[in-house]
Amino acid sequence: MKIGISDRSFEKFTLVIKEFQEAYSLTDIRYEQNSSSIIEIELYFGALTDRGVIRPKGREEIEEIASSIEFKLRLEGFEVLEKEILEKTIERRSIDTPTISKAPYRITEIARWRWEI
């Protein structure tokens, strides 16, 4: 997403994004301020976290969450300039592989792993 903000609302923006992380079980958030008034943000909806495995979300569920996030950002006074949903492969080296095999959710379709020595 690309979001238009004013200089005064950056702190408010970070608080709102942290609320989204808790409410929607985001596995990661990355943002970069391109100019004084535009922030480019990436919200990750993975199944692997540093604490373990969470229920994977389907594309339809992610689209609903993205619409909800966009709506709430607009309510807070931010301008959503661009929104795009992409599927990416993320490499995580801090996950213990037994955690994946003992996961309460079936994630073998979306997670691949290998042993490295």
Secondary structure, 3 states (H helix, E strand, C coil): CEEECCHHHHHHHHHHHHHHHHHHCCCEEEEEECCCCEEEEEEECCCEECCEECCCCCHHHHHHHHHHHHHHHHHCCCEEEECCCCCCCCCCCCCCHHHHHCCCCCCCCCCCCCCCC
